[in-house]
Amino acid sequence: MYWLDAMIPIEIQESSPRFQNFVVEESNKERKVNLDLLEEVREQVRIKAEALKRKVEHTQRSKLRP
């Protein structure tokens, strides 16, 4: 997953706090919420990309001389 640190085998064998505090149910719930929000996030990114594209086009057109 993105934005998470990898766990090396030593951490798993020594029962690191991250490994000890891991709860499967919570992880599954968070994953479902993130999947539900995925389409919304994609739409926001698409809108921002379109706005940036239009801004660049406007800037380029304003530099043209007739």
All heavy atoms as TSV, in Angstrom:
chain	resi	resn	atom	element	x	y	z
A	1	MET	N	N	0.846	-1.181	0.000
A	1	MET	CA	C	0.000	0.000	0.000
A	1	MET	C	C	0.884	1.234	0.000
A	1	MET	O	O	1.996	1.225	0.478
A	1	MET	CB	C	-0.898	0.002	1.228
A	1	MET	CG	C	-1.909	-1.123	1.251
A	1	MET	SD	S	-2.992	-1.014	2.658
A	1	MET	CE	C	-4.016	0.335	2.153
A	2	TYR	N	N	0.327	2.296	-0.511
A	2	TYR	CA	C	1.049	3.554	-0.536
A	2	TYR	C	C	1.027	4.212	0.827
A	2	TYR	O	O	0.133	4.019	1.616
A	2	TYR	CB	C	0.438	4.494	-1.572
A	2	TYR	CG	C	0.499	3.940	-2.964
A	2	TYR	CD1	C	-0.635	3.443	-3.583
A	2	TYR	CD2	C	1.699	3.878	-3.651
A	2	TYR	CE1	C	-0.580	2.935	-4.867
A	2	TYR	CE2	C	1.767	3.368	-4.930
A	2	TYR	CZ	C	0.625	2.900	-5.532
A	2	TYR	OH	O	0.687	2.392	-6.790
A	3	TRP	N	N	1.993	5.019	1.104
A	3	TRP	CA	C	2.136	5.816	2.321
A	3	TRP	C	C	2.299	4.971	3.577
A	3	TRP	O	O	2.081	5.420	4.670
A	3	TRP	CB	C	0.945	6.768	2.500
A	3	TRP	CG	C	0.775	7.688	1.359
A	3	TRP	CD1	C	1.584	8.726	1.010
A	3	TRP	CD2	C	-0.256	7.654	0.377
A	3	TRP	NE1	N	1.105	9.329	-0.116
A	3	TRP	CE2	C	-0.017	8.688	-0.525
A	3	TRP	CE3	C	-1.354	6.828	0.183
A	3	TRP	CZ2	C	-0.844	8.931	-1.600
A	3	TRP	CZ3	C	-2.175	7.076	-0.889
A	3	TRP	CH2	C	-1.918	8.121	-1.763
A	4	LEU	N	N	2.703	3.744	3.436
A	4	LEU	CA	C	2.972	2.895	4.593
A	4	LEU	C	C	4.407	2.395	4.503
A	4	LEU	O	O	4.928	2.171	3.417
A	4	LEU	CB	C	2.019	1.698	4.645
A	4	LEU	CG	C	0.561	2.003	4.908
A	4	LEU	CD1	C	-0.257	0.726	4.844
A	4	LEU	CD2	C	0.380	2.660	6.254
A	5	ASP	N	N	5.009	2.228	5.641
A	5	ASP	CA	C	6.359	1.690	5.674
A	5	ASP	C	C	6.312	0.175	5.577
A	5	ASP	O	O	5.395	-0.467	6.091
A	5	ASP	CB	C	7.061	2.081	6.977
A	5	ASP	CG	C	7.223	3.586	7.103
A	5	ASP	OD1	O	7.410	4.231	6.059
A	5	ASP	OD2	O	7.153	4.089	8.235
A	6	ALA	N	N	7.300	-0.381	4.922
A	6	ALA	CA	C	7.379	-1.838	4.822
A	6	ALA	C	C	7.823	-2.410	6.169
A	6	ALA	O	O	8.584	-1.799	6.905
A	6	ALA	CB	C	8.367	-2.225	3.738
A	7	MET	N	N	7.323	-3.590	6.477
A	7	MET	CA	C	7.740	-4.271	7.706
A	7	MET	C	C	8.763	-5.337	7.335
A	7	MET	O	O	8.478	-6.213	6.525
A	7	MET	CB	C	6.539	-4.911	8.403
A	7	MET	CG	C	5.584	-3.900	8.978
A	7	MET	SD	S	4.183	-4.653	9.802
A	7	MET	CE	C	4.971	-5.541	11.111
A	8	ILE	N	N	9.923	-5.234	7.916
A	8	ILE	CA	C	10.946	-6.228	7.640
A	8	ILE	C	C	10.716	-7.449	8.522
A	8	ILE	O	O	10.087	-7.356	9.577
A	8	ILE	CB	C	12.357	-5.634	7.836
A	8	ILE	CG1	C	12.544	-5.114	9.259
A	8	ILE	CG2	C	12.619	-4.531	6.830
A	8	ILE	CD1	C	13.950	-4.632	9.543
A	9	PRO	N	N	11.218	-8.620	8.121
A	9	PRO	CA	C	10.974	-9.842	8.900
A	9	PRO	C	C	11.389	-9.746	10.366
A	9	PRO	O	O	10.755	-10.336	11.234
A	9	PRO	CB	C	11.798	-10.898	8.167
A	9	PRO	CG	C	11.885	-10.394	6.771
A	9	PRO	CD	C	11.920	-8.899	6.882
A	10	ILE	N	N	12.415	-8.994	10.664
A	10	ILE	CA	C	12.865	-8.873	12.059
A	10	ILE	C	C	11.770	-8.241	12.905
A	10	ILE	O	O	11.515	-8.645	14.037
A	10	ILE	CB	C	14.163	-8.042	12.137
A	10	ILE	CG1	C	15.299	-8.804	11.456
A	10	ILE	CG2	C	14.511	-7.702	13.565
A	10	ILE	CD1	C	16.576	-8.019	11.304
A	11	GLU	N	N	11.073	-7.225	12.348
A	11	GLU	CA	C	9.996	-6.584	13.095
A	11	GLU	C	C	8.873	-7.574	13.402
A	11	GLU	O	O	8.274	-7.536	14.462
A	11	GLU	CB	C	9.428	-5.409	12.303
A	11	GLU	CG	C	10.344	-4.220	12.212
A	11	GLU	CD	C	9.752	-3.089	11.379
A	11	GLU	OE1	O	8.820	-3.369	10.602
A	11	GLU	OE2	O	10.223	-1.976	11.517
A	12	ILE	N	N	8.597	-8.463	12.501
A	12	ILE	CA	C	7.524	-9.430	12.702
A	12	ILE	C	C	7.921	-10.447	13.770
A	12	ILE	O	O	7.136	-10.798	14.642
A	12	ILE	CB	C	7.159	-10.132	11.376
A	12	ILE	CG1	C	6.577	-9.100	10.408
A	12	ILE	CG2	C	6.176	-11.256	11.606
A	12	ILE	CD1	C	6.359	-9.612	9.015
A	13	GLN	N	N	9.157	-10.901	13.734
A	13	GLN	CA	C	9.608	-11.894	14.715
A	13	GLN	C	C	9.683	-11.305	16.119
A	13	GLN	O	O	9.405	-11.980	17.086
A	13	GLN	CB	C	10.976	-12.450	14.313
A	13	GLN	CG	C	10.902	-13.314	13.067
A	13	GLN	CD	C	12.276	-13.737	12.586
A	13	GLN	OE1	O	13.294	-13.316	13.115
A	13	GLN	NE2	N	12.297	-14.579	11.563
A	14	GLU	N	N	10.047	-10.037	16.227
A	14	GLU	CA	C	10.186	-9.420	17.541
A	14	GLU	C	C	8.883	-8.786	18.022
A	14	GLU	O	O	8.866	-8.131	19.053
A	14	GLU	CB	C	11.287	-8.359	17.504
A	14	GLU	CG	C	12.661	-8.957	17.291
A	14	GLU	CD	C	13.741	-7.900	17.275
A	14	GLU	OE1	O	13.442	-6.716	17.500
A	14	GLU	OE2	O	14.896	-8.262	17.047
A	15	SER	N	N	7.813	-8.956	17.286
A	15	SER	CA	C	6.515	-8.380	17.644
A	15	SER	C	C	6.620	-6.876	17.890
A	15	SER	O	O	6.526	-6.402	19.020
A	15	SER	CB	C	5.924	-9.084	18.861
A	15	SER	OG	O	5.676	-10.422	18.559
A	16	SER	N	N	6.828	-6.146	16.833
A	16	SER	CA	C	6.920	-4.695	16.933
A	16	SER	C	C	5.571	-4.121	17.341
A	16	SER	O	O	4.526	-4.771	17.177
A	16	SER	CB	C	7.346	-4.112	15.587
A	16	SER	OG	O	6.322	-4.286	14.641
A	17	PRO	N	N	5.547	-2.911	17.883
A	17	PRO	CA	C	4.275	-2.294	18.278
A	17	PRO	C	C	3.299	-2.186	17.096
A	17	PRO	O	O	2.098	-2.358	17.270
A	17	PRO	CB	C	4.677	-0.908	18.765
A	17	PRO	CG	C	6.108	-1.044	19.152
A	17	PRO	CD	C	6.683	-2.088	18.265
A	18	ARG	N	N	3.833	-1.930	15.935
A	18	ARG	CA	C	2.971	-1.842	14.758
A	18	ARG	C	C	2.289	-3.183	14.484
A	18	ARG	O	O	1.101	-3.243	14.183
A	18	ARG	CB	C	3.805	-1.410	13.561
A	18	ARG	CG	C	3.011	-1.302	12.304
A	18	ARG	CD	C	3.877	-0.795	11.190
A	18	ARG	NE	N	3.156	-0.874	9.948
A	18	ARG	CZ	C	3.684	-0.766	8.763
A	18	ARG	NH1	N	4.960	-0.536	8.653
A	18	ARG	NH2	N	2.972	-0.863	7.686
A	19	PHE	N	N	3.028	-4.245	14.616
A	19	PHE	CA	C	2.474	-5.590	14.385
A	19	PHE	C	C	1.511	-5.981	15.506
A	19	PHE	O	O	0.464	-6.567	15.261
A	19	PHE	CB	C	3.605	-6.605	14.259
A	19	PHE	CG	C	3.140	-7.989	13.906
A	19	PHE	CD1	C	2.697	-8.291	12.632
A	19	PHE	CD2	C	3.139	-8.991	14.861
A	19	PHE	CE1	C	2.259	-9.562	12.306
A	19	PHE	CE2	C	2.706	-10.268	14.552
A	19	PHE	CZ	C	2.267	-10.554	13.265
A	20	GLN	N	N	1.840	-5.638	16.744
A	20	GLN	CA	C	0.997	-5.989	17.880
A	20	GLN	C	C	-0.342	-5.253	17.841
A	20	GLN	O	O	-1.363	-5.792	18.247
A	20	GLN	CB	C	1.708	-5.657	19.198
A	20	GLN	CG	C	2.859	-6.572	19.506
A	20	GLN	CD	C	3.615	-6.121	20.743
A	20	GLN	OE1	O	3.443	-5.005	21.222
A	20	GLN	NE2	N	4.473	-6.997	21.252
A	21	ASN	N	N	-0.352	-4.019	17.349
A	21	ASN	CA	C	-1.561	-3.198	17.355
A	21	ASN	C	C	-2.411	-3.358	16.097
A	21	ASN	O	O	-3.442	-2.698	15.970
A	21	ASN	CB	C	-1.196	-1.728	17.535
A	21	ASN	CG	C	-0.570	-1.467	18.884
A	21	ASN	OD1	O	-0.896	-2.120	19.865
A	21	ASN	ND2	N	0.340	-0.519	18.936
A	22	PHE	N	N	-2.005	-4.218	15.195
A	22	PHE	CA	C	-2.750	-4.433	13.964
A	22	PHE	C	C	-4.032	-5.205	14.256
A	22	PHE	O	O	-4.018	-6.240	14.903
A	22	PHE	CB	C	-1.895	-5.199	12.956
A	22	PHE	CG	C	-2.593	-5.456	11.655
A	22	PHE	CD1	C	-2.743	-4.436	10.739
A	22	PHE	CD2	C	-3.102	-6.700	11.354
A	22	PHE	CE1	C	-3.382	-4.652	9.534
A	22	PHE	CE2	C	-3.747	-6.937	10.157
A	22	PHE	CZ	C	-3.888	-5.909	9.240
A	23	VAL	N	N	-5.153	-4.655	13.773
A	23	VAL	CA	C	-6.457	-5.292	13.964
A	23	VAL	C	C	-7.057	-5.513	12.577
A	23	VAL	O	O	-7.271	-4.566	11.826
A	23	VAL	CB	C	-7.392	-4.423	14.822
A	23	VAL	CG1	C	-8.740	-5.096	14.987
A	23	VAL	CG2	C	-6.755	-4.135	16.167
A	24	VAL	N	N	-7.339	-6.760	12.252
A	24	VAL	CA	C	-7.810	-7.117	10.916
A	24	VAL	C	C	-9.140	-6.441	10.600
A	24	VAL	O	O	-9.334	-5.896	9.508
A	24	VAL	CB	C	-7.926	-8.654	10.774
A	24	VAL	CG1	C	-8.527	-9.028	9.428
A	24	VAL	CG2	C	-6.570	-9.305	10.946
A	25	GLU	N	N	-10.076	-6.448	11.562
A	25	GLU	CA	C	-11.397	-5.873	11.316
A	25	GLU	C	C	-11.298	-4.389	10.982
A	25	GLU	O	O	-11.955	-3.895	10.063
A	25	GLU	CB	C	-12.327	-6.075	12.517
A	25	GLU	CG	C	-12.710	-7.523	12.769
A	25	GLU	CD	C	-11.696	-8.244	13.650
A	25	GLU	OE1	O	-10.926	-7.573	14.358
A	25	GLU	OE2	O	-11.666	-9.484	13.615
A	26	GLU	N	N	-10.492	-3.660	11.751
A	26	GLU	CA	C	-10.317	-2.226	11.504
A	26	GLU	C	C	-9.681	-1.993	10.137
A	26	GLU	O	O	-10.069	-1.077	9.412
A	26	GLU	CB	C	-9.468	-1.588	12.597
A	26	GLU	CG	C	-10.192	-1.406	13.908
A	26	GLU	CD	C	-9.318	-0.717	14.931
A	26	GLU	OE1	O	-8.407	0.041	14.541
A	26	GLU	OE2	O	-9.549	-0.938	16.124
A	27	SER	N	N	-8.707	-2.808	9.816
A	27	SER	CA	C	-8.034	-2.670	8.531
A	27	SER	C	C	-9.018	-2.891	7.387
A	27	SER	O	O	-9.030	-2.143	6.405
A	27	SER	CB	C	-6.884	-3.670	8.433
A	27	SER	OG	O	-6.274	-3.596	7.173
A	28	ASN	N	N	-9.857	-3.909	7.511
A	28	ASN	CA	C	-10.853	-4.193	6.475
A	28	ASN	C	C	-11.877	-3.063	6.361
A	28	ASN	O	O	-12.266	-2.688	5.258
A	28	ASN	CB	C	-11.557	-5.518	6.748
A	28	ASN	CG	C	-10.643	-6.700	6.511
A	28	ASN	OD1	O	-9.663	-6.608	5.776
A	28	ASN	ND2	N	-10.950	-7.814	7.139
A	29	LYS	N	N	-12.313	-2.517	7.490
A	29	LYS	CA	C	-13.259	-1.405	7.465
A	29	LYS	C	C	-12.650	-0.187	6.770
A	29	LYS	O	O	-13.301	0.450	5.942
A	29	LYS	CB	C	-13.686	-1.028	8.886
A	29	LYS	CG	C	-14.632	-2.011	9.527
A	29	LYS	CD	C	-14.974	-1.574	10.933
A	29	LYS	CE	C	-15.795	-2.628	11.660
A	29	LYS	NZ	N	-16.058	-2.245	13.048
A	30	GLU	N	N	-11.412	0.140	7.125
A	30	GLU	CA	C	-10.736	1.284	6.513
A	30	GLU	C	C	-10.551	1.069	5.017
A	30	GLU	O	O	-10.713	1.999	4.225
A	30	GLU	CB	C	-9.392	1.531	7.188
A	30	GLU	CG	C	-9.517	2.069	8.594
A	30	GLU	CD	C	-8.170	2.263	9.265
A	30	GLU	OE1	O	-7.140	2.322	8.564
A	30	GLU	OE2	O	-8.149	2.359	10.501
A	31	ARG	N	N	-10.238	-0.134	4.633
A	31	ARG	CA	C	-10.067	-0.447	3.216
A	31	ARG	C	C	-11.370	-0.254	2.449
A	31	ARG	O	O	-11.399	0.308	1.357
A	31	ARG	CB	C	-9.554	-1.877	3.043
A	31	ARG	CG	C	-9.175	-2.201	1.630
A	31	ARG	CD	C	-8.616	-3.581	1.521
A	31	ARG	NE	N	-8.068	-3.996	2.817
A	31	ARG	CZ	C	-7.244	-4.994	2.984
A	31	ARG	NH1	N	-6.867	-5.696	1.968
A	31	ARG	NH2	N	-6.807	-5.329	4.179
A	32	LYS	N	N	-12.491	-0.705	3.044
A	32	LYS	CA	C	-13.799	-0.533	2.398
A	32	LYS	C	C	-14.154	0.941	2.268
A	32	LYS	O	O	-14.687	1.375	1.241
A	32	LYS	CB	C	-14.873	-1.280	3.175
A	32	LYS	CG	C	-14.787	-2.782	3.011
A	32	LYS	CD	C	-15.849	-3.498	3.813
A	32	LYS	CE	C	-15.683	-5.009	3.674
A	32	LYS	NZ	N	-16.681	-5.740	4.469
A	33	VAL	N	N	-13.875	1.729	3.301
A	33	VAL	CA	C	-14.144	3.167	3.241
A	33	VAL	C	C	-13.303	3.807	2.137
A	33	VAL	O	O	-13.813	4.609	1.343
A	33	VAL	CB	C	-13.862	3.840	4.600
A	33	VAL	CG1	C	-13.859	5.349	4.475
A	33	VAL	CG2	C	-14.878	3.390	5.635
A	34	ASN	N	N	-12.038	3.442	2.072
A	34	ASN	CA	C	-11.168	3.995	1.038
A	34	ASN	C	C	-11.637	3.609	-0.357
A	34	ASN	O	O	-11.587	4.417	-1.283
A	34	ASN	CB	C	-9.717	3.547	1.246
A	34	ASN	CG	C	-9.074	4.239	2.423
A	34	ASN	OD1	O	-9.486	5.311	2.824
A	34	ASN	ND2	N	-8.048	3.608	2.978
A	35	LEU	N	N	-12.112	2.392	-0.520
A	35	LEU	CA	C	-12.639	1.969	-1.816
A	35	LEU	C	C	-13.908	2.726	-2.175
A	35	LEU	O	O	-14.131	3.064	-3.343
A	35	LEU	CB	C	-12.893	0.456	-1.830
A	35	LEU	CG	C	-11.648	-0.422	-1.908
A	35	LEU	CD1	C	-12.033	-1.886	-1.743
A	35	LEU	CD2	C	-10.918	-0.215	-3.212
A	36	ASP	N	N	-14.742	3.009	-1.179
A	36	ASP	CA	C	-15.955	3.781	-1.427
A	36	ASP	C	C	-15.624	5.211	-1.860
A	36	ASP	O	O	-16.324	5.801	-2.686
A	36	ASP	CB	C	-16.845	3.821	-0.183
A	36	ASP	CG	C	-17.481	2.479	0.116
A	36	ASP	OD1	O	-17.538	1.626	-0.799
A	36	ASP	OD2	O	-17.922	2.277	1.271
A	37	LEU	N	N	-14.570	5.766	-1.306
A	37	LEU	CA	C	-14.182	7.143	-1.621
A	37	LEU	C	C	-13.343	7.251	-2.888
A	37	LEU	O	O	-13.112	8.352	-3.386
A	37	LEU	CB	C	-13.413	7.750	-0.448
A	37	LEU	CG	C	-14.183	7.886	0.858
A	37	LEU	CD1	C	-13.262	8.378	1.960
A	37	LEU	CD2	C	-15.371	8.807	0.687
A	38	LEU	N	N	-12.907	6.139	-3.424
A	38	LEU	CA	C	-12.000	6.136	-4.565
A	38	LEU	C	C	-12.575	6.874	-5.768
A	38	LEU	O	O	-11.903	7.702	-6.384
A	38	LEU	CB	C	-11.631	4.706	-4.939
A	38	LEU	CG	C	-10.617	4.541	-6.061
A	38	LEU	CD1	C	-9.297	5.191	-5.681
A	38	LEU	CD2	C	-10.425	3.065	-6.362
A	39	GLU	N	N	-13.820	6.596	-6.121
A	39	GLU	CA	C	-14.432	7.246	-7.285
A	39	GLU	C	C	-14.521	8.756	-7.079
A	39	GLU	O	O	-14.289	9.533	-8.010
A	39	GLU	CB	C	-15.816	6.660	-7.562
A	39	GLU	CG	C	-15.777	5.253	-8.116
A	39	GLU	CD	C	-15.023	5.156	-9.432
A	39	GLU	OE1	O	-15.150	6.074	-10.273
A	39	GLU	OE2	O	-14.291	4.175	-9.609
A	40	GLU	N	N	-14.838	9.171	-5.866
A	40	GLU	CA	C	-14.926	10.603	-5.570
A	40	GLU	C	C	-13.561	11.271	-5.721
A	40	GLU	O	O	-13.457	12.354	-6.302
A	40	GLU	CB	C	-15.454	10.790	-4.148
A	40	GLU	CG	C	-15.692	12.221	-3.759
A	40	GLU	CD	C	-16.283	12.341	-2.371
A	40	GLU	OE1	O	-17.010	11.430	-1.940
A	40	GLU	OE2	O	-16.012	13.357	-1.721
A	41	VAL	N	N	-12.541	10.633	-5.231
A	41	VAL	CA	C	-11.186	11.183	-5.337
A	41	VAL	C	C	-10.758	11.253	-6.800
A	41	VAL	O	O	-10.188	12.250	-7.243
A	41	VAL	CB	C	-10.184	10.338	-4.505
A	41	VAL	CG1	C	-8.755	10.755	-4.778
A	41	VAL	CG2	C	-10.512	10.454	-3.027
A	42	ARG	N	N	-11.057	10.219	-7.573
A	42	ARG	CA	C	-10.722	10.221	-8.995
A	42	ARG	C	C	-11.418	11.368	-9.719
A	42	ARG	O	O	-10.832	12.016	-10.576
A	42	ARG	CB	C	-11.101	8.890	-9.632
A	42	ARG	CG	C	-10.160	7.778	-9.307
A	42	ARG	CD	C	-10.575	6.502	-10.008
A	42	ARG	NE	N	-9.608	5.453	-9.760
A	42	ARG	CZ	C	-9.831	4.180	-10.007
A	42	ARG	NH1	N	-10.976	3.794	-10.525
A	42	ARG	NH2	N	-8.910	3.282	-9.748
A	43	GLU	N	N	-12.681	11.607	-9.373
A	43	GLU	CA	C	-13.424	12.698	-10.011
A	43	GLU	C	C	-12.806	14.050	-9.662
A	43	GLU	O	O	-12.677	14.927	-10.524
A	43	GLU	CB	C	-14.895	12.648	-9.574
A	43	GLU	CG	C	-15.767	13.680	-10.225
A	43	GLU	CD	C	-15.902	13.521	-11.725
A	43	GLU	OE1	O	-15.642	12.419	-12.255
A	43	GLU	OE2	O	-16.284	14.505	-12.382
A	44	GLN	N	N	-12.409	14.236	-8.418
A	44	GLN	CA	C	-11.765	15.490	-8.009
A	44	GLN	C	C	-10.455	15.701	-8.768
A	44	GLN	O	O	-10.161	16.815	-9.212
A	44	GLN	CB	C	-11.499	15.484	-6.507
A	44	GLN	CG	C	-12.751	15.582	-5.666
A	44	GLN	CD	C	-12.469	15.410	-4.188
A	44	GLN	OE1	O	-11.343	15.098	-3.781
A	44	GLN	NE2	N	-13.495	15.602	-3.372
A	45	VAL	N	N	-9.683	14.643	-8.933
A	45	VAL	CA	C	-8.416	14.742	-9.660
A	45	VAL	C	C	-8.673	15.062	-11.124
A	45	VAL	O	O	-7.980	15.878	-11.732
A	45	VAL	CB	C	-7.592	13.441	-9.512
A	45	VAL	CG1	C	-6.410	13.427	-10.451
A	45	VAL	CG2	C	-7.141	13.278	-8.071
A	46	ARG	N	N	-9.710	14.443	-11.704
A	46	ARG	CA	C	-10.045	14.708	-13.101
A	46	ARG	C	C	-10.426	16.173	-13.295
A	46	ARG	O	O	-10.002	16.824	-14.252
A	46	ARG	CB	C	-11.194	13.810	-13.562
A	46	ARG	CG	C	-11.458	13.889	-15.060
A	46	ARG	CD	C	-12.755	13.199	-15.456
A	46	ARG	NE	N	-13.934	13.805	-14.866
A	46	ARG	CZ	C	-14.472	14.972	-15.283
A	46	ARG	NH1	N	-13.921	15.654	-16.243
A	46	ARG	NH2	N	-15.547	15.444	-14.706
A	47	ILE	N	N	-11.211	16.724	-12.366
A	47	ILE	CA	C	-11.624	18.124	-12.443
A	47	ILE	C	C	-10.414	19.049	-12.328
A	47	ILE	O	O	-10.285	20.021	-13.081
A	47	ILE	CB	C	-12.675	18.433	-11.355
A	47	ILE	CG1	C	-13.975	17.705	-11.681
A	47	ILE	CG2	C	-12.903	19.926	-11.213
A	47	ILE	CD1	C	-14.997	17.734	-10.559
A	48	LYS	N	N	-9.522	18.759	-11.400
A	48	LYS	CA	C	-8.316	19.582	-11.243
A	48	LYS	C	C	-7.440	19.520	-12.478
A	48	LYS	O	O	-6.871	20.534	-12.904
A	48	LYS	CB	C	-7.526	19.142	-10.007
A	48	LYS	CG	C	-8.178	19.527	-8.708
A	48	LYS	CD	C	-7.342	19.067	-7.521
A	48	LYS	CE	C	-8.006	19.415	-6.219
A	48	LYS	NZ	N	-7.222	18.988	-5.053
A	49	ALA	N	N	-7.307	18.335	-13.065
A	49	ALA	CA	C	-6.491	18.185	-14.267
A	49	ALA	C	C	-7.093	18.969	-15.426
A	49	ALA	O	O	-6.367	19.622	-16.192
A	49	ALA	CB	C	-6.347	16.710	-14.632
A	50	GLU	N	N	-8.406	18.933	-15.560
A	50	GLU	CA	C	-9.077	19.683	-16.625
A	50	GLU	C	C	-8.906	21.186	-16.414
A	50	GLU	O	O	-8.664	21.931	-17.371
A	50	GLU	CB	C	-10.563	19.316	-16.678
A	50	GLU	CG	C	-11.313	19.960	-17.800
A	50	GLU	CD	C	-10.874	19.505	-19.166
A	50	GLU	OE1	O	-10.415	18.354	-19.298
A	50	GLU	OE2	O	-10.994	20.307	-20.120
A	51	ALA	N	N	-9.023	21.647	-15.179
A	51	ALA	CA	C	-8.835	23.066	-14.878
A	51	ALA	C	C	-7.407	23.506	-15.210
A	51	ALA	O	O	-7.196	24.577	-15.782
A	51	ALA	CB	C	-9.152	23.339	-13.410
A	52	LEU	N	N	-6.439	22.678	-14.860
A	52	LEU	CA	C	-5.045	22.999	-15.166
A	52	LEU	C	C	-4.810	23.036	-16.671
A	52	LEU	O	O	-4.134	23.935	-17.182
A	52	LEU	CB	C	-4.107	21.982	-14.512
A	52	LEU	CG	C	-2.619	22.199	-14.733
A	52	LEU	CD1	C	-2.181	23.553	-14.172
A	52	LEU	CD2	C	-1.814	21.078	-14.103
A	53	LYS	N	N	-5.394	22.093	-17.373
A	53	LYS	CA	C	-5.266	22.053	-18.826
A	53	LYS	C	C	-5.822	23.335	-19.451
A	53	LYS	O	O	-5.199	23.932	-20.327
A	53	LYS	CB	C	-6.009	20.832	-19.368
A	53	LYS	CG	C	-5.961	20.700	-20.868
A	53	LYS	CD	C	-6.753	19.474	-21.311
A	53	LYS	CE	C	-6.853	19.421	-22.825
A	53	LYS	NZ	N	-7.698	18.302	-23.256
A	54	ARG	N	N	-6.993	23.761	-18.995
A	54	ARG	CA	C	-7.597	24.990	-19.522
A	54	ARG	C	C	-6.760	26.214	-19.189
A	54	ARG	O	O	-6.628	27.128	-19.995
A	54	ARG	CB	C	-9.020	25.145	-18.995
A	54	ARG	CG	C	-9.957	24.136	-19.584
A	54	ARG	CD	C	-11.354	24.327	-19.087
A	54	ARG	NE	N	-12.212	23.278	-19.621
A	54	ARG	CZ	C	-13.510	23.284	-19.529
A	54	ARG	NH1	N	-14.136	24.286	-18.923
A	54	ARG	NH2	N	-14.223	22.304	-20.034
A	55	LYS	N	N	-6.196	26.241	-17.987
A	55	LYS	CA	C	-5.354	27.364	-17.591
A	55	LYS	C	C	-4.114	27.444	-18.478
A	55	LYS	O	O	-3.724	28.535	-18.922
A	55	LYS	CB	C	-4.945	27.217	-16.124
A	55	LYS	CG	C	-4.150	28.365	-15.581
A	55	LYS	CD	C	-3.842	28.166	-14.106
A	55	LYS	CE	C	-3.010	29.321	-13.574
A	55	LYS	NZ	N	-2.669	29.139	-12.167
A	56	VAL	N	N	-3.499	26.313	-18.751
A	56	VAL	CA	C	-2.306	26.282	-19.618
A	56	VAL	C	C	-2.685	26.717	-21.024
A	56	VAL	O	O	-1.961	27.510	-21.658
A	56	VAL	CB	C	-1.664	24.874	-19.620
A	56	VAL	CG1	C	-0.611	24.750	-20.699
A	56	VAL	CG2	C	-1.073	24.574	-18.249
A	57	GLU	N	N	-3.818	26.243	-21.538
A	57	GLU	CA	C	-4.262	26.654	-22.872
A	57	GLU	C	C	-4.494	28.155	-22.934
A	57	GLU	O	O	-4.104	28.817	-23.893
A	57	GLU	CB	C	-5.542	25.912	-23.258
A	57	GLU	CG	C	-5.336	24.463	-23.602
A	57	GLU	CD	C	-6.653	23.742	-23.890
A	57	GLU	OE1	O	-7.732	24.375	-23.763
A	57	GLU	OE2	O	-6.580	22.556	-24.232
A	58	HIS	N	N	-5.128	28.691	-21.909
A	58	HIS	CA	C	-5.385	30.133	-21.874
A	58	HIS	C	C	-4.075	30.917	-21.856
A	58	HIS	O	O	-3.929	31.925	-22.561
A	58	HIS	CB	C	-6.237	30.493	-20.656
A	58	HIS	CG	C	-6.458	31.951	-20.484
A	58	HIS	ND1	N	-7.300	32.665	-21.319
A	58	HIS	CD2	C	-5.956	32.837	-19.598
A	58	HIS	CE1	C	-7.287	33.938	-20.950
A	58	HIS	NE2	N	-6.494	34.055	-19.898
A	59	THR	N	N	-3.132	30.471	-21.048
A	59	THR	CA	C	-1.841	31.139	-20.968
A	59	THR	C	C	-1.128	31.102	-22.313
A	59	THR	O	O	-0.576	32.116	-22.766
A	59	THR	CB	C	-0.958	30.492	-19.883
A	59	THR	OG1	O	-1.654	30.528	-18.637
A	59	THR	CG2	C	0.369	31.196	-19.745
A	60	GLN	N	N	-1.149	29.967	-22.972
A	60	GLN	CA	C	-0.486	29.839	-24.267
A	60	GLN	C	C	-1.155	30.710	-25.320
A	60	GLN	O	O	-0.484	31.334	-26.136
A	60	GLN	CB	C	-0.468	28.375	-24.719
A	60	GLN	CG	C	0.416	27.482	-23.874
A	60	GLN	CD	C	1.879	27.888	-23.939
A	60	GLN	OE1	O	2.380	28.274	-24.978
A	60	GLN	NE2	N	2.534	27.822	-22.800
A	61	ARG	N	N	-2.484	30.749	-25.321
A	61	ARG	CA	C	-3.208	31.566	-26.302
A	61	ARG	C	C	-2.983	33.050	-26.080
A	61	ARG	O	O	-2.961	33.829	-27.026
A	61	ARG	CB	C	-4.697	31.259	-26.260
A	61	ARG	CG	C	-5.028	29.922	-26.845
A	61	ARG	CD	C	-6.512	29.681	-26.858
A	61	ARG	NE	N	-6.779	28.342	-27.373
A	61	ARG	CZ	C	-7.935	27.753	-27.314
A	61	ARG	NH1	N	-8.955	28.367	-26.741
A	61	ARG	NH2	N	-8.096	26.543	-27.803
A	62	SER	N	N	-2.838	33.464	-24.821
A	62	SER	CA	C	-2.637	34.886	-24.538
A	62	SER	C	C	-1.262	35.357	-25.003
A	62	SER	O	O	-1.056	36.546	-25.203
A	62	SER	CB	C	-2.816	35.160	-23.047
A	62	SER	OG	O	-1.789	34.565	-22.293
A	63	LYS	N	N	-0.337	34.451	-25.204
A	63	LYS	CA	C	1.009	34.806	-25.646
A	63	LYS	C	C	1.105	34.887	-27.170
A	63	LYS	O	O	2.093	35.383	-27.697
A	63	LYS	CB	C	2.022	33.804	-25.124
A	63	LYS	CG	C	2.200	33.864	-23.606
A	63	LYS	CD	C	3.224	32.869	-23.137
A	63	LYS	CE	C	3.376	32.921	-21.628
A	63	LYS	NZ	N	4.364	31.981	-21.140
A	64	LEU	N	N	0.095	34.410	-27.870
A	64	LEU	CA	C	0.115	34.442	-29.328
A	64	LEU	C	C	-0.117	35.861	-29.829
A	64	LEU	O	O	-0.904	36.619	-29.289
A	64	LEU	CB	C	-0.978	33.531	-29.902
A	64	LEU	CG	C	-0.768	32.030	-29.735
A	64	LEU	CD1	C	-1.986	31.293	-30.284
A	64	LEU	CD2	C	0.483	31.567	-30.420
A	65	ARG	N	N	0.594	36.187	-30.886
A	65	ARG	CA	C	0.398	37.500	-31.506
A	65	ARG	C	C	-0.388	37.311	-32.790
A	65	ARG	O	O	-0.106	36.407	-33.571
A	65	ARG	CB	C	1.749	38.140	-31.820
A	65	ARG	CG	C	2.547	38.466	-30.588
A	65	ARG	CD	C	3.808	39.161	-30.962
A	65	ARG	NE	N	4.604	39.369	-29.750
A	65	ARG	CZ	C	5.809	39.864	-29.746
A	65	ARG	NH1	N	6.388	40.186	-30.895
A	65	ARG	NH2	N	6.444	40.034	-28.629
A	66	PRO	N	N	-1.362	38.186	-33.003
A	66	PRO	CA	C	-2.148	38.043	-34.239
A	66	PRO	C	C	-1.338	38.341	-35.506
A	66	PRO	O	O	-0.351	38.978	-35.502
A	66	PRO	CB	C	-3.264	39.070	-34.057
A	66	PRO	CG	C	-2.931	39.895	-32.893
A	66	PRO	CD	C	-1.802	39.263	-32.174
